[in-house]
Amino acid sequence: MPPQLQSQNQSCPRVLQGDLGSLSLALREFIESSMTLCQPDALHICDGSEEENKAILAHLQEQGMIKRLTKYENCWLVRTDPCDVARVESKTVIVTQEQRDTVPSPCGGGISQLGRWMSQEEWDKAMNERFPGCMKGRTMYVIPFSMGPVGSPLSKIGVELTDSPYVVVSMRVMTRMGKAVLNALGNGDFVRCLHSVGCPLPLKKPLVNNWPCNPPLTLIAHIPDQRKIVSFGSGYGGNSLLGKKCFALRIASRIAKEEGWLAEHMLILGVTNPAGQKKYIAAAFPSACGKTNLAMLSPTLPGWKVECVGDDIAWMKFDKKGNLRAINPENGFFGVAPGTSVKSNPNAMETICRNTIFTNVAETSDGGVYWEGMDHKLPEGVTITSWKNKPWTPEEGEPSAHPNSRFCTPASQCPIIDPHWESPEGVPIEAIIFGGRRPEGVPLIYESFSWEHGVFVGATMRSEATAAAEHKSEFLKSKKIFKITKYFASKSMFSCFTVVFFSVLCTDKVIMHDPFAMRPFFGYNFGHYLTHWLSMEQRSNTNLPKIFHVNWFRKSPSGGFLWPGYGENIRVLEWIFHRLNGEAGAMPSAVGYLPSTGSLNLTGLKDTVNIDELFDISRDFWEKEAEDIKLYFDHEINNDLPKEMKTQLEMLKQRVKRL
């Protein structure tokens, strides 16, 4: 019996599977200390086998947590407690000795928009209020997992301890999990991940939808100095699948800073031209900007081909020749279901027809799934049950599927998965694209003038806020309202959502700052993050990727989109491809290089595109844009803003003056 257990006069949990004694000392100590703290009834060391997966799915089905979808092959439906449906940014913290290690100090005080800091003392108190005995009556599952191909020099290993079997089956999809990872780990180091739904047995109150969670005490903490993630109270998505945003972005970005590489919220795709030449591109977009759709693009241009390496996260490192190589550290897609359709993303629709776990989508009476934007006509007589497990019709006045409902599906099933998506050395990245949902002012595509200017483009990314966004006070159009909301937010009298809701009521649209599409995912001070990106210029020799910015969402004065989007976006990728080869013309503008006349291929477009409107750069718009950027830099990054970013902002202002 481990001495820690003996010291508390506590019986050792039953070992249902695996051999605790065969594990490395460091891993065994992590498990034993966590068992002492959480007091599970049983221990299950996961091997990742198909037999294990079937047994856990059957167990979930018996508990009423999961339901088989008979219309598809090995697909399952989960309905969660309506209080546990998404990542909770306001309850996601990073624990460091100094606050400035986590976030810059906003000018004038207040709460940073670039992350939440918690002191070690506060965290110790929060931990002691939550974890002692939290797994009583439950099984602790040990999930060894690799982020990236097992054995790749770009990969990292983690071990998650959880009392949620839903997390086990989902992590098997999203990561490489099981015996092979334990063998690769050996006596090496790993990221420690501890998760509990926070509902020890016997229950104190009945569950909703048989979904255990503890929303009042939900807290997700990252402790980078200890390479540790601790999550309590939520069983959903990024709150519980700790390999995803928690490890792959927040902790990994900190590791990347220390080791000299990049962990980014980026898709990776391969583009092949009609001559058979192939190039790989990484792209960062905020929520609701077509990220997965671009990663799985179906090109409309004859002879062009797009293949998917990953749709969400890229780990990138310069090799010995100075080429930036990237891997997708994930093994699956955890995609937002609403809006996904045969029109918007036929490859995703084909991917999810088997071996998929659907969460909070609607269910059809013939054993299928349904959500808003699916563009699928149901057979006569087929009815819909909503994500709330109630009969639903279009007249209900609320969506059938939760706006953040998800599909969790293996990446290997994607019909256009890239043949090198699991290459241990990664794929060579020649271009990086930033973008956002900007209804006015921002052109369809432009290229940065330099690497430094490209970092500035990433740092100044902005996008129209989505309904599910949980942000803090922005620089609102009304200065009076901004001062009021800033004051109450600084006093913690408004929730993040309340502030945004208030600001939406007072303005037509809210354009949110989302630098590098990483605003919710920075693992350390954003000013230091910018310095790290700038330092890549010294690491790469001469093979830096070119940096571009796209905006598929610009609208005409009448409100219609100026660009058709979807498969037609290959035309923008074609221009980028030709720019990388030095074959496409470009002309300088105030914001960057724009396609020269005739260099953007519009041949065969069904609808006429107003190029003048699509690429118009208004002096008034960009003067205000530059002022908003300055306010954001001054307030949010303050003294940690690199001087290069100040220089780039001044250069933008000077170019705009000449318009």
SEGUMI-600167 format. One record per residue (C-alpha): residue number from 1; residue in one letter; x, y, z. Coordinates in steps of 0.1 Angstrom, whole numbers, always signed. Each point is the difference from the previous one (the first is absolute). Example, Ala and Ser with C-alpha at 12.3 -4.5 7.8 and 13.67 -1.06 7.14 Angstrom:
2
> num  residuo  u  v  w
> 1  a  +123  -45  +78
> 2  s  +14  +34  -7
END
This chain:
659
> num  residuo  u  v  w
> 1  m  +0  +0  +0
> 2  p  +14  +34  -9
> 3  p  +12  +19  +31
> 4  q  -22  +30  -8
> 5  l  -31  -22  +3
> 6  q  +12  -17  +31
> 7  s  +6  +34  +17
> 8  q  -36  +9  -4
> 9  n  -12  -35  +12
> 10  q  -19  -4  -33
> 11  s  -5  -32  -19
> 12  c  +16  -3  -34
> 13  p  -24  +3  -30
> 14  r  -7  -32  -20
> 15  v  +21  -2  -31
> 16  l  -24  -9  -28
> 17  q  +26  +0  -28
> 18  g  +37  +5  -3
> 19  d  +31  -4  +23
> 20  l  +8  +30  +21
> 21  g  +33  -15  +10
> 22  s  +12  -1  -36
> 23  l  -2  +37  -5
> 24  s  +29  +25  +4
> 25  l  +6  +14  +34
> 26  a  -11  +35  -10
> 27  l  -33  -12  -15
> 28  r  -7  -23  +29
> 29  e  +6  +28  +24
> 30  f  -24  +23  -19
> 31  i  -27  -27  +0
> 32  e  +4  -10  +36
> 33  s  +0  +36  +13
> 34  s  -31  +7  -20
> 35  m  -17  -32  +13
> 36  t  +8  +11  +35
> 37  l  -16  +34  -7
> 38  c  -30  -10  -20
> 39  q  -8  -34  +16
> 40  p  -14  -19  -29
> 41  d  -14  -35  +6
> 42  a  +18  -15  -30
> 43  l  +29  +5  -24
> 44  h  +0  -7  -37
> 45  i  +33  +5  -20
> 46  c  -12  +4  -36
> 47  d  +16  -20  -28
> 48  g  -18  +17  -29
> 49  s  -12  -33  -15
> 50  e  -32  -5  -19
> 51  e  -13  -24  +26
> 52  e  +5  +26  +27
> 53  n  -18  +26  -20
> 54  k  -30  -22  -7
> 55  a  -2  -9  +37
> 56  i  +1  +36  +11
> 57  l  -26  +10  -26
> 58  a  -23  -28  +13
> 59  h  +6  +12  +35
> 60  l  -10  +36  -10
> 61  q  -31  -14  -17
> 62  e  -10  -19  +31
> 63  q  +4  +32  +20
> 64  g  -23  +19  -24
> 65  m  +28  +25  -9
> 66  i  +2  -10  -36
> 67  k  -23  -14  -27
> 68  r  +8  -20  -31
> 69  l  -11  +17  -33
> 70  t  -13  -29  -20
> 71  k  +1  +18  -34
> 72  y  +38  +1  +0
> 73  e  +29  -23  +7
> 74  n  +12  +1  +36
> 75  c  -13  +35  +6
> 76  w  -12  +13  +33
> 77  l  -20  +29  +15
> 78  v  +6  +18  +33
> 79  r  -22  +26  +16
> 80  t  +17  +20  +28
> 81  d  -14  +19  +29
> 82  p  -10  +34  -16
> 83  c  +23  +17  +25
> 84  d  +30  -18  -15
> 85  v  +1  +7  -37
> 86  a  +33  +19  -9
> 87  r  +34  +12  +11
> 88  v  -3  +24  +29
> 89  e  +26  +27  -5
> 90  s  -9  +19  +32
> 91  k  +8  -32  +20
> 92  t  +32  -8  -19
> 93  v  +32  +12  +17
> 94  i  +38  -2  -2
> 95  v  +19  -3  +33
> 96  t  +34  +17  +1
> 97  q  +20  +17  +27
> 98  e  -3  +34  -16
> 99  q  -31  +13  -17
> 100  r  +21  +16  -28
> 101  d  +13  -35  -9
> 102  t  -36  -8  -11
> 103  v  -14  +33  -13
> 104  p  +11  +35  -6
> 105  s  -11  +26  +25
> 106  p  -28  +21  -17
> 107  c  +5  +37  +0
> 108  g  -21  +15  +28
> 109  g  -6  -33  +16
> 110  g  -30  -22  -5
> 111  i  -2  -36  -12
> 112  s  +20  -11  -30
> 113  q  -17  -13  -31
> 114  l  +30  -22  -7
> 115  g  -4  -26  +26
> 116  r  -8  -5  +37
> 117  w  +27  -3  +27
> 118  m  -3  -18  +33
> 119  s  +26  +1  +27
> 120  q  +15  -32  +14
> 121  e  -16  +7  +34
> 122  e  -35  +5  -15
> 123  w  +4  -31  -21
> 124  d  +11  -21  +31
> 125  k  -32  +11  +17
> 126  a  -22  -7  -30
> 127  m  +16  -34  -4
> 128  n  -6  -9  +36
> 129  e  -37  +11  -2
> 130  r  -6  -23  -30
> 131  f  +21  -31  -3
> 132  p  +1  -19  +33
> 133  g  -22  -30  -4
> 134  c  -14  +12  -34
> 135  m  +1  -34  -16
> 136  k  -16  -21  +28
> 137  g  -21  -28  -15
> 138  r  +15  +5  -34
> 139  t  +28  -15  -21
> 140  m  +32  +20  -7
> 141  y  +11  -6  -36
> 142  v  +36  +5  -9
> 143  i  +3  +13  -36
> 144  p  +36  +0  -15
> 145  f  -2  +21  -31
> 146  s  +23  +15  -27
> 147  m  -6  +34  -15
> 148  g  +14  -7  -35
> 149  p  +12  -33  -16
> 150  v  +14  -23  +26
> 151  g  +38  +3  +0
> 152  s  +1  +32  -21
> 153  p  +27  +25  +11
> 154  l  -28  +26  -2
> 155  s  -24  -19  +22
> 156  k  -6  +2  +38
> 157  i  -15  -25  +24
> 158  g  -26  +6  +27
> 159  v  -19  -21  +25
> 160  e  -35  +9  +10
> 161  l  -17  -14  +31
> 162  t  -38  +3  -2
> 163  d  -31  -14  +16
> 164  s  -20  +5  -33
> 165  p  -3  -30  -24
> 166  y  -13  +25  -26
> 167  v  +34  +17  +2
> 168  v  +17  -34  -6
> 169  v  -19  -8  -32
> 170  s  +4  +36  -13
> 171  m  +37  +2  +8
> 172  r  +5  -33  -20
> 173  v  -14  +18  -30
> 174  m  +18  +33  +6
> 175  t  +35  -13  +9
> 176  r  +22  -30  -5
> 177  m  -8  -19  +32
> 178  g  +10  -32  +17
> 179  k  +29  -25  +4
> 180  a  +21  +13  -29
> 181  v  +2  +34  +18
> 182  l  +10  -16  +33
> 183  n  +28  -19  -18
> 184  a  +11  +33  -17
> 185  l  -1  +18  +34
> 186  g  +22  -24  +18
> 187  n  +17  +20  +28
> 188  g  -4  +33  -19
> 189  d  -19  +31  +11
> 190  f  -36  +7  -8
> 191  v  -27  +26  +6
> 192  r  -21  -9  +30
> 193  c  -38  +4  -5
> 194  l  -25  -5  +28
> 195  h  -38  +2  -7
> 196  s  -31  -6  +20
> 197  v  -37  +6  -7
> 198  g  -3  +9  +37
> 199  c  -29  -23  +8
> 200  p  +11  -27  +26
> 201  l  -24  -28  +7
> 202  p  -26  -2  +14
> 203  l  -14  +30  -17
> 204  k  -13  +29  +20
> 205  k  -25  +10  -27
> 206  p  -13  -17  -31
> 207  l  +19  +4  -33
> 208  v  -14  +17  -31
> 209  n  +2  -22  -30
> 210  n  +21  -24  +20
> 211  w  +28  +24  -5
> 212  p  +22  +5  +31
> 213  c  +14  +35  +5
> 214  n  +4  +27  +26
> 215  p  -4  +34  -17
> 216  p  +2  +22  +32
> 217  l  +35  -13  +7
> 218  t  +12  -4  -35
> 219  l  +37  +11  -3
> 220  i  +26  -8  -26
> 221  a  +36  +8  +11
> 222  h  +33  -1  -19
> 223  i  +32  -1  +20
> 224  p  +27  +4  -26
> 225  d  +30  -1  +24
> 226  q  -11  -35  +11
> 227  r  -12  -11  -36
> 228  k  -34  -7  +16
> 229  i  -37  +5  -9
> 230  v  -27  -4  +26
> 231  s  -37  +1  -9
> 232  f  -31  -3  +23
> 233  g  -37  +1  -5
> 234  s  -5  -2  -37
> 235  g  -2  -31  -22
> 236  y  -2  +18  -33
> 237  g  +24  +6  -29
> 238  g  +30  +22  +6
> 239  n  -7  +0  +38
> 240  s  +5  -38  +3
> 241  l  +19  -12  -31
> 242  l  +31  +14  +14
> 243  g  +22  -8  -30
> 244  k  -18  +25  -21
> 245  k  +1  +37  +8
> 246  c  +14  -4  +35
> 247  f  +31  -20  -11
> 248  a  +3  +6  -37
> 249  l  -2  +38  +3
> 250  r  +3  +14  +35
> 251  i  +26  -23  +15
> 252  a  +17  -7  -34
> 253  s  +4  +37  -9
> 254  r  +19  +4  +32
> 255  i  +22  -31  -7
> 256  a  +4  +13  -36
> 257  k  +13  +34  +13
> 258  e  +26  -18  +21
> 259  e  +11  -24  -27
> 260  g  -2  +23  -30
> 261  w  -30  -11  -20
> 262  l  -37  +10  -5
> 263  a  -32  -15  +13
> 264  e  -28  +17  -19
> 265  h  -38  +0  -5
> 266  m  +4  -8  -37
> 267  l  -13  -24  -26
> 268  i  +25  -17  -24
> 269  l  -8  -8  -36
> 270  g  +18  -12  -31
> 271  v  -7  +17  -34
> 272  t  +10  -17  -32
> 273  n  -2  +18  -34
> 274  p  -9  -16  -33
> 275  a  +37  -6  -8
> 276  g  +3  -21  +32
> 277  q  +20  +25  +21
> 278  k  -10  +0  +36
> 279  k  +3  +26  +28
> 280  y  -11  -1  +37
> 281  i  -18  +30  +16
> 282  a  -9  +7  +36
> 283  a  -29  +23  +9
> 284  a  -14  +16  +31
> 285  f  -36  +12  +2
> 286  p  -22  +9  +30
> 287  s  -33  -19  +7
> 288  a  -26  +0  -28
> 289  c  +24  +10  -28
> 290  g  +0  -32  -20
> 291  k  +31  -17  +14
> 292  t  -11  -36  -4
> 293  n  -16  +8  -33
> 294  l  +33  +13  -14
> 295  a  +19  -30  +14
> 296  m  -23  -23  -19
> 297  l  -5  +22  -31
> 298  s  -16  -15  -31
> 299  p  +16  +22  -28
> 300  t  -21  +13  -29
> 301  l  +31  +6  -22
> 302  p  +7  -30  -23
> 303  g  +32  -19  +8
> 304  w  +5  +15  +35
> 305  k  +0  -22  +30
> 306  v  -1  +7  +38
> 307  e  +9  -25  +26
> 308  c  -5  +3  +38
> 309  v  +28  -4  +25
> 310  g  -20  +15  +29
> 311  d  -29  +24  +6
> 312  d  +8  +16  +34
> 313  i  +36  -1  +14
> 314  a  +35  +1  -14
> 315  w  +33  -6  +17
> 316  m  +28  +15  -21
> 317  k  +38  -1  +3
> 318  f  +28  +10  -23
> 319  d  +21  -29  -11
> 320  k  +38  +0  -5
> 321  k  -4  +14  -35
> 322  g  -21  +30  +12
> 323  n  -33  -14  -13
> 324  l  -30  +3  +23
> 325  r  -15  -35  +5
> 326  a  -34  -5  +15
> 327  i  -20  -29  +15
> 328  n  -37  -2  +10
> 329  p  +3  -12  +36
> 330  e  -36  -13  +0
> 331  n  -13  -33  -13
> 332  g  -36  +11  -6
> 333  f  -23  +29  -8
> 334  f  -21  +16  +28
> 335  g  -21  +21  -23
> 336  v  -30  +23  +5
> 337  a  -30  -17  -16
> 338  p  -24  +29  -8
> 339  g  +7  +14  -34
> 340  t  +18  -31  -12
> 341  s  -17  -13  -32
> 342  v  +6  -16  -34
> 343  k  +2  +35  -14
> 344  s  +24  +15  +26
> 345  n  +21  -30  +7
> 346  p  -8  -33  -19
> 347  n  +32  -16  +12
> 348  a  -9  +5  +37
> 349  m  -35  -14  -7
> 350  e  +16  -31  -15
> 351  t  +25  -3  +29
> 352  i  -26  +0  +28
> 353  c  -22  -29  -13
> 354  r  +18  -26  +21
> 355  n  +19  -4  +32
> 356  t  -12  +34  +13
> 357  i  -12  +13  +33
> 358  f  -25  +28  -4
> 359  t  -7  +23  +30
> 360  n  -30  +23  +3
> 361  v  -13  -4  -35
> 362  a  -36  -8  -8
> 363  e  -11  -35  -7
> 364  t  -23  -13  -28
> 365  s  -26  -27  +6
> 366  d  +18  -22  -26
> 367  g  +31  -1  +21
> 368  g  +19  +29  -16
> 369  v  +12  +34  +10
> 370  y  -12  +35  -9
> 371  w  +11  +36  +6
> 372  e  -5  +35  -14
> 373  g  +16  +7  -33
> 374  m  +2  -37  -9
> 375  d  -20  +7  -32
> 376  h  -14  -36  +1
> 377  k  -36  -7  -8
> 378  l  -14  -27  +23
> 379  p  -21  -28  -13
> 380  e  -37  +3  +5
> 381  g  -11  -11  +34
> 382  v  +34  +4  +16
> 383  t  -1  +22  +31
> 384  i  +26  +18  +20
> 385  t  +9  -1  +37
> 386  s  +20  +31  +11
> 387  w  +33  +0  +20
> 388  k  -22  +6  +30
> 389  n  -17  -34  -6
> 390  k  -33  +16  -9
> 391  p  -21  -3  -32
> 392  w  +11  +28  -24
> 393  t  -14  +17  -31
> 394  p  +13  +31  -19
> 395  e  -28  +20  +17
> 396  e  +15  -5  +34
> 397  g  +19  +33  +0
> 398  e  +33  -14  +12
> 399  p  +26  -22  -17
> 400  s  -4  -38  -1
> 401  a  +38  -4  +7
> 402  h  +20  +20  +24
> 403  p  +21  +27  -19
> 404  n  +31  -16  +15
> 405  s  -10  -36  -7
> 406  r  +28  -22  -13
> 407  f  +12  -30  -19
> 408  c  +30  -19  +12
> 409  t  +13  -21  -29
> 410  p  +33  -17  -10
> 411  a  +21  +22  -24
> 412  s  +11  -31  -19
> 413  q  -36  -4  -14
> 414  c  +2  +34  -18
> 415  p  -2  -8  -37
> 416  i  +26  +26  -8
> 417  i  +24  -7  +29
> 418  d  +35  +8  -11
> 419  p  +23  -30  -5
> 420  h  +26  +16  +21
> 421  w  -22  +11  +28
> 422  e  +17  -23  +25
> 423  s  +36  +6  -14
> 424  p  +23  +1  +31
> 425  e  +21  +28  -14
> 426  g  -31  +21  -8
> 427  v  -9  +17  -33
> 428  p  +18  +31  -13
> 429  i  -20  +33  +5
> 430  e  +5  +26  -28
> 431  a  -28  +24  +9
> 432  i  -19  +11  +31
> 433  i  -35  +15  -3
> 434  f  -17  +22  +25
> 435  g  -37  +10  -3
> 436  g  -32  +11  +16
> 437  r  -37  +8  -6
> 438  r  +1  +36  -11
> 439  p  -31  +13  -17
> 440  e  +16  +32  -12
> 441  g  +33  +17  -8
> 442  v  +24  -30  -1
> 443  p  +9  -14  -35
> 444  l  -5  -36  -11
> 445  i  +37  -8  +0
> 446  y  +33  +18  +6
> 447  e  +36  -10  +7
> 448  s  +22  +14  +27
> 449  f  +30  +21  -9
> 450  s  +24  -20  +22
> 451  w  +1  -25  +29
> 452  e  -2  +29  +25
> 453  h  -30  +15  -18
> 454  g  -16  -35  -1
> 455  v  +4  -3  +38
> 456  f  -18  +34  +3
> 457  v  -28  -13  -23
> 458  g  -4  -30  +23
> 459  a  +1  +22  +31
> 460  t  -27  +23  -13
> 461  m  -25  -27  -12
> 462  r  -36  +10  +7
> 463  s  -33  -17  -7
> 464  e  -37  +4  +5
> 465  a  -11  -15  +33
> 466  t  -20  -31  +0
> 467  a  -30  -8  +22
> 468  a  +20  -25  +20
> 469  a  +31  +22  +6
> 470  e  +8  +7  +36
> 471  h  +20  +32  +0
> 472  k  +6  +29  +23
> 473  s  -6  +37  -7
> 474  e  +11  +12  -34
> 475  f  +8  +35  -11
> 476  l  -36  +9  -8
> 477  k  -12  +27  -23
> 478  s  -15  +19  +29
> 479  k  +28  +12  +23
> 480  k  -25  +5  +28
> 481  i  -12  -36  -2
> 482  f  +35  -13  -2
> 483  k  +9  +18  +32
> 484  i  -30  -14  +18
> 485  t  +5  -36  -11
> 486  k  +38  +3  +6
> 487  y  -7  +12  +36
> 488  f  -25  -28  +8
> 489  a  +21  -27  -16
> 490  s  +30  +11  +20
> 491  k  -21  -3  +31
> 492  s  -11  -35  -11
> 493  m  -36  +12  +1
> 494  f  -7  -11  -36
> 495  s  +7  -34  -15
> 496  c  +19  -1  -33
> 497  f  -31  -9  -19
> 498  t  -20  +28  +17
> 499  v  +25  +26  -11
> 500  v  -1  -12  -36
> 501  f  -38  -3  +0
> 502  f  -2  +36  +13
> 503  s  +24  +12  -27
> 504  v  -19  -18  -27
> 505  l  -32  +18  +11
> 506  c  +19  +33  -3
> 507  t  +17  -6  -33
> 508  d  -10  -14  -34
> 509  k  +29  -25  +0
> 510  v  +29  -8  +22
> 511  i  +33  -6  -17
> 512  m  +21  -19  +25
> 513  h  +38  -1  +2
> 514  d  +12  -36  -4
> 515  p  +37  +1  -6
> 516  f  +13  -31  -18
> 517  a  -34  -15  +7
> 518  m  +16  -8  +34
> 519  r  -17  +24  +23
> 520  p  -16  -27  +22
> 521  f  +31  -23  -3
> 522  f  +31  +19  +9
> 523  g  +22  -20  +24
> 524  y  +20  +31  +10
> 525  n  +3  +38  -3
> 526  f  -11  +10  -35
> 527  g  +27  +27  -2
> 528  h  +26  -27  +6
> 529  y  -18  -22  -26
> 530  l  +4  +28  -26
> 531  t  +37  +2  +8
> 532  h  +3  -38  -4
> 533  w  -17  +2  -35
> 534  l  +24  +28  -10
> 535  s  +29  -21  +11
> 536  m  -8  -26  -27
> 537  e  +16  +22  -25
> 538  q  +34  -8  +16
> 539  r  -7  -38  +1
> 540  s  -10  -5  -36
> 541  n  +30  +10  -20
> 542  t  -17  +11  -33
> 543  n  -31  -23  -2
> 544  l  -26  +19  +18
> 545  p  -36  -6  -11
> 546  k  -18  +29  -16
> 547  i  -29  +14  +20
> 548  f  -34  +9  -14
> 549  h  -34  +12  +12
> 550  v  -34  -10  -14
> 551  n  -35  +12  +6
> 552  w  -27  -21  -16
> 553  f  -28  +20  +16
> 554  r  +1  +35  -14
> 555  k  -35  +12  -8
> 556  s  -15  +25  -25
> 557  p  -20  +30  +12
> 558  s  -32  -20  -6
> 559  g  +13  -27  +24
> 560  g  +9  -28  -23
> 561  f  +34  -18  +0
> 562  l  +23  +14  -27
> 563  w  +19  -33  -3
> 564  p  -17  -34  -6
> 565  g  +22  -20  +24
> 566  y  +0  -37  +6
> 567  g  +17  -19  -29
> 568  e  +7  +33  -18
> 569  n  +25  +8  +27
> 570  i  +25  -21  -21
> 571  r  +4  +31  -22
> 572  v  +16  +18  +30
> 573  l  +21  -30  +8
> 574  e  +11  -1  -37
> 575  w  +12  +37  +2
> 576  i  +19  -8  +32
> 577  f  +15  -31  -17
> 578  h  +11  +20  -30
> 579  r  +14  +27  +23
> 580  l  +22  -26  +18
> 581  n  +13  -10  -35
> 582  g  +6  +36  -10
> 583  e  -26  -4  -28
> 584  a  -29  +23  +10
> 585  g  +0  +38  -1
> 586  a  -6  +22  +30
> 587  m  -1  +37  +8
> 588  p  +8  +18  +33
> 589  s  -28  +15  +19
> 590  a  -5  +16  +35
> 591  v  -6  -35  +15
> 592  g  +22  -23  -20
> 593  y  +5  -14  -35
> 594  l  -33  -3  -19
> 595  p  -5  -22  -31
> 596  s  +9  +21  -31
> 597  t  -26  +4  -27
> 598  g  -9  -34  -15
> 599  s  +22  -20  +23
> 600  l  -30  -14  +20
> 601  n  -16  -27  -21
> 602  l  -38  +7  -4
> 603  t  -5  -21  -31
> 604  g  -31  -22  +3
> 605  l  -16  +17  +30
> 606  k  -38  -3  -2
> 607  d  -7  +34  +16
> 608  t  +17  +33  -9
> 609  v  +24  +12  +27
> 610  n  +5  +37  +6
> 611  i  +38  +1  +2
> 612  d  +1  +37  +7
> 613  e  -22  -4  +31
> 614  l  +17  -32  +11
> 615  f  +34  +17  +1
> 616  d  -9  +36  +8
> 617  i  +21  +15  +28
> 618  s  -17  +30  +15
> 619  r  +21  +26  +18
> 620  d  -28  +7  +25
> 621  f  -3  -37  +9
> 622  w  +37  -6  +4
> 623  e  +6  +31  +20
> 624  k  -26  -13  +25
> 625  e  +15  -35  -2
> 626  a  +34  +13  +8
> 627  e  -14  +20  +29
> 628  d  -18  -30  +14
> 629  i  +32  -21  -3
> 630  k  +19  +27  +19
> 631  l  -26  +1  +28
> 632  y  +1  -38  +2
> 633  f  +38  -1  +1
> 634  d  +2  +28  +25
> 635  h  -26  -14  +23
> 636  e  +4  -38  -2
> 637  i  +38  -5  -7
> 638  n  +12  +32  +15
> 639  n  +37  -1  +10
> 640  d  +5  -35  -14
> 641  l  -7  +10  -36
> 642  p  +32  -6  -21
> 643  k  +14  +31  -16
> 644  e  -3  -16  -35
> 645  m  -38  +0  +4
> 646  k  +0  +37  +8
> 647  t  +21  +6  -31
> 648  q  -23  -20  -22
> 649  l  -31  +18  +13
> 650  e  +17  +34  -7
> 651  m  +9  -12  -35
> 652  l  -36  -11  -6
> 653  k  -12  +35  +10
> 654  q  +24  +17  -23
> 655  r  -11  -22  -30
> 656  v  -37  +7  +8
> 657  k  +7  +37  +0
> 658  r  +12  -3  -36
> 659  l  -33  -16  -12
END
